[in-house]
């Protein structure tokens, strides 16, 4: 049986226009483009402060063909919950309410509202496009920034000294019906997850790795390749978790050397061989943890 | 139907009769009975609203702006620290022209921890762009809550109903509860001109460059200006249907008054009693109650107070480093009256953190103003009355 072609898997209809204000090679713009293709036009977006505040376009223009509500930094989930309640009380239970936030708005300032929505199992799809720092404000560290990375607030002499927060596990601990990681470099996998999430009621969470050329200090045309390296090196494994307990990998991860991923990026340029080795060990250890989770799920 | 209800439940009844569609709230003393009663009303089916039990006041107001932008009638209630936590999103509601209604139980701000009344929580939200209505009785609380939705949805601005902690929130009074059918006739279902609609997609609140931002604020200010007349009409219609009205301000025994007290909230009731006693003694003392603080009823106050020799403002609030806030606003409002018509204004700070404002306290304020007389130099700073030595 032949593999389906990407062009057949992904709808041609565009809900994001060209002319949007993203930087060249922006993973976050591609993520939105793909997710909206998966959700269709019956979608309302709750958008807190993030790169997308700019990408969507200045008033009175909009790069999106769906209704969009700009909201305060820490309120993607709570605003989305309000929108959903309003649509529902007026009899519309079909429209997907999409909270669309960056890693700062999700991992850091917005985690309280997200946790509240997840605990209530509000019927929203929360997507975090994860570019691993506060990119819109000029590359400051977030709790999604990986260990060792340079940012403007974690300079090369004192790079990020803590590992990235395991947000999917935090969401899973709320027992939400569906959570997943995805990456713009694997559009078929991403699309399958979006379609699956669309059919589920309750809080659904997608963390989409979105490489950022200016923030990662990479070339504009490396976004997809870096996404693939992040996944294949197991730095950013692609996972699904149902009902907070059934974990699975959504694809094979080759386990390519982490240094092939790290050494491609200017934000890691200052790292020594020992540092890179340390990251490899972190990745290996976390992979074992994930394997245990996945194996334990097999019995459920 | 007459019922004996506490002020907090008067809010709940108003919200139920207004058929609020989305409620998002977080509990805080002394607001809790508002949301407990609403939860009960939703639970037993009397109110067909979605009640989102959020994890903070910040999320409460965020859920309200989302729900309001999607076109529904939306309500929340809070107090003190909760209102302060909402501050950022209060701006969002007003700037986004979203007619959310909020009931705030006036409670003093910590530290030290206080659950008792004063107005600093709501008055420190003065510049967020919310219409503010301060209530004197539980009947006024219920009536104002329903009026607030009509006012808000007409001018596309949010409205804050304000009632004093304990003196209203936890005090039971007989309240006439209007019939649902009559309220429905007064307040039909909200039909938003613009909303989040997948069949007619729009973006709300996008990046506003210096080329467009200022006009957005001007439109907001124009809506505030319009609110004076809209409140008058809403209040008048309410009066025709239900026989009660409150106005933006109310004059009480102001005819020929030589001293007029200016009050808001429950201090007004005590002041009415003091005015009655004064009048019985033949003293020409009157009262003006300020119900609407934003937009500030400048024209009405000028009309009411022009030519009055002396005004004594009772402020249950303080803007540290300046003065009582009602006094300050009033001084600005009356400043350019012709000098022969401009009252001498004395400001008094009273009742902070729930300290009783007794008739004796108000008498002391009046006495000080009386002794100063209309011709003395303007008061340099507010006098704190009822403080220990």
Contacts between the chains, C-beta under 8 A, distances in Angstrom:
chain1	res1	chain2	res2	distance
A	41	B	198	6.2
A	41	B	201	7.7
A	42	B	198	4.9
A	43	B	198	7.0
A	44	B	70	7.4
A	44	B	196	5.0
A	44	B	198	6.5
A	46	B	66	6.3
A	53	B	207	6.4
A	54	B	207	6.5
A	56	B	203	6.5
A	56	B	206	6.4
A	56	B	207	7.8
A	57	B	203	7.6
A	57	B	206	6.5
A	57	B	207	7.4
A	58	B	206	6.0
A	58	B	207	4.1
A	58	B	208	7.2
A	58	B	209	5.7
A	59	B	203	7.4
A	59	B	206	4.0
A	59	B	207	6.3
A	59	B	208	5.2
A	59	B	209	7.9
A	59	B	212	5.9
A	60	B	206	7.4
A	60	B	212	7.9
A	61	B	206	7.6
A	62	B	201	7.9
A	62	B	202	7.7
A	62	B	203	4.1
A	62	B	206	6.8
A	64	B	201	7.5
A	64	B	203	7.1
A	65	B	201	6.1
A	66	B	198	6.7
A	66	B	201	5.3
A	67	B	196	4.3
A	67	B	197	6.1
A	67	B	198	6.2
A	67	B	201	4.4
A	67	B	202	6.0
A	67	B	203	7.4
A	67	B	204	7.8
A	68	B	201	7.6
A	68	B	202	7.8
A	68	B	203	4.3
A	68	B	204	6.9
A	68	B	206	7.8
A	69	B	65	8.0
A	69	B	66	6.4
A	69	B	69	5.3
A	69	B	196	5.9
A	69	B	203	7.9
A	69	B	204	4.8
A	69	B	205	6.6
A	70	B	203	7.3
A	70	B	204	6.4
A	70	B	205	3.6
A	70	B	206	5.9
A	71	B	62	6.5
A	71	B	65	6.9
A	71	B	66	7.1
A	71	B	92	6.9
A	71	B	205	7.1
A	72	B	62	6.6
A	72	B	88	5.5
A	72	B	89	5.8
A	72	B	92	5.8
A	74	B	58	6.9
A	74	B	62	8.0
A	75	B	58	7.1
A	75	B	59	6.8
A	75	B	62	3.6
A	75	B	89	6.8
A	77	B	59	7.9
A	78	B	24	7.8
A	78	B	54	6.2
A	78	B	58	7.5
A	78	B	59	3.6
A	78	B	60	7.8
A	78	B	62	3.8
A	78	B	63	5.0
A	78	B	66	7.4
A	79	B	62	4.7
A	79	B	63	6.7
A	79	B	65	6.3
A	79	B	66	3.9
A	80	B	66	6.5
A	81	B	24	7.7
A	81	B	52	5.6
A	81	B	54	7.6
A	81	B	59	7.8
A	81	B	63	5.2
A	81	B	66	7.0
A	82	B	22	6.3
A	82	B	24	6.2
A	82	B	52	6.8
A	82	B	62	6.7
A	82	B	63	3.4
A	82	B	64	6.1
A	82	B	65	6.7
A	82	B	66	3.0
A	82	B	67	3.8
A	82	B	68	7.7
A	82	B	70	7.4
A	82	B	74	7.5
A	83	B	66	4.1
A	83	B	67	6.6
A	83	B	69	6.9
A	83	B	70	4.9
A	83	B	196	6.1
A	84	B	66	8.0
A	85	B	22	4.7
A	85	B	24	7.7
A	85	B	50	3.8
A	85	B	52	5.7
A	85	B	63	7.0
A	85	B	66	8.0
A	85	B	67	5.5
A	85	B	72	7.8
A	86	B	21	6.9
A	86	B	22	5.3
A	86	B	50	7.7
A	86	B	66	7.0
A	86	B	67	4.0
A	86	B	68	7.6
A	86	B	69	7.9
A	86	B	70	3.4
A	86	B	71	6.4
A	86	B	72	4.1
A	86	B	74	7.5
A	87	B	70	5.8
A	88	B	50	6.2
A	89	B	21	4.7
A	89	B	22	6.1
A	89	B	48	7.4
A	89	B	49	6.7
A	89	B	50	4.8
A	89	B	72	6.0
A	90	B	21	7.4
A	90	B	70	7.9
A	90	B	71	7.0
A	90	B	72	6.5
A	95	B	198	5.5
A	112	B	55	6.3
A	112	B	56	6.4
A	112	B	59	7.4
A	113	B	55	7.3
A	113	B	56	7.6
A	113	B	58	7.5
A	113	B	59	4.9
A	113	B	62	6.7
A	115	B	55	6.9
A	116	B	54	5.8
A	116	B	55	3.3
A	116	B	56	7.2
A	116	B	59	5.6
A	119	B	55	7.3
A	120	B	52	7.1
A	120	B	53	6.9
A	122	B	52	7.5
